[in-house]
Amino acid sequence: MTRHELDAAGIHDPALRADYLRCRQLNARHGRTYFLATRLLPAARRPAVHALYGFARWADDIVDDLQDTPGTAPREACLDRLEDELSRALRTGRGDEAVVRALAHTAATYRIDHRHFTDFMASMRADLTVTDYPTFAHLRHYMHGSAAVIGLQMLPVLGHVAPREDAEPHAAALGVAFQLTNFLRDVGEDLDRGRIYLPADLLAAHGVDPEHLRWSRRTGRPDPRITAALRDFAALTRGYYRRALPGIPMLDPVARPCIRTAYVLYGGIVTAVERDGYTVLHRRSAVRRRVRAALALDGLLRVGAARLLAARTAPATPPGPLPAEEAA
């Protein structure tokens, strides 16, 4: 299936195929929900999605995997090298890391604005020194680079039938919704890393502070004030899903089943947190396997219908990569 995807995307150079395969492996290993949804995309567009995710995962791992290294200097040096290589690869298409070379090829193929990558790297740097956020406005600024730009990077790959300026705010909102979902699900694990993504003002409104969270994590004891704060954060997250929803019909019809499935799967994580009584400080909530299977089947049926329709009628604004000679 990987060979089919690369052939469909017009990626024939053996070295570049290996680069994209590395990105696909990262997606399959770390992004289970995202990878499942990506399988619903037309084969020609999957490698680009893997490249975007693979690069984001690679940068995020630099920040997290060296978390126990004293000081920020080693991680900062790694990010410096990655950013220098990214800048060079976006200019020349060449780089030392597989994920960077695949990303540069995807960016050129789909004409993705390089500012989205610059903003992403700025948020990765923030993770080196910023461990909490006083207000949601501060968190939202961070999420522009860490989440909203991911939605904006994806939009040219997915294709759209509405004007790009109309679709972009919804794409950005979906990226933020997904990240807020991760923050909600991973409260306990993030706390172990010394990070709190729940805004301090939201916590304080319920009489909760960081030490209170650490106490609950350490003892395994719930507290109604923490539950109330998490409930508010879940409601805030739901708000971003509502902002994102009108953007799905703006996408190319053959891409909609993928994004709709991701939308429902990630939203299902919020539902799982609610179902589990907001016990995310003590356990990780997940969408049940039978629900995931049902959503995957529904997505496949939608894919079949969309592709049948696409075979009969051309899309309003045909998406897809540039001809090879233009993308080079």
Secondary structure, DSSP 8 states (H G I E B T S, - for coil): -HHHHHHHTT---HHHHHHHHHHHHHHHHH-HHHHHHHTTS-GGGHHHHHHHHHHHHHHHHHHHHTTTSSSSHHHHHHHHHHHHHHHHHHHHS--SSHHHHHHHHHHHHHT--THHHHHHHHHHHHHHH----SSHHHHHHHHIIIIIHHHHHHHHHH-BSS-HHHHHHHHHHHHHHHHHHHHHHTHHHHHHTT---S-HHHHHTTT--HHHHHHHHHH----HHHHHHHHHHHHHHHHHHHHHGGGGGGB-TTTHHHHHHHHHHHHHHHHHHHHTTS-TTTS-----HHHHHHHHHHHHHHHHHHHHHHHHS--SS------HHHH-
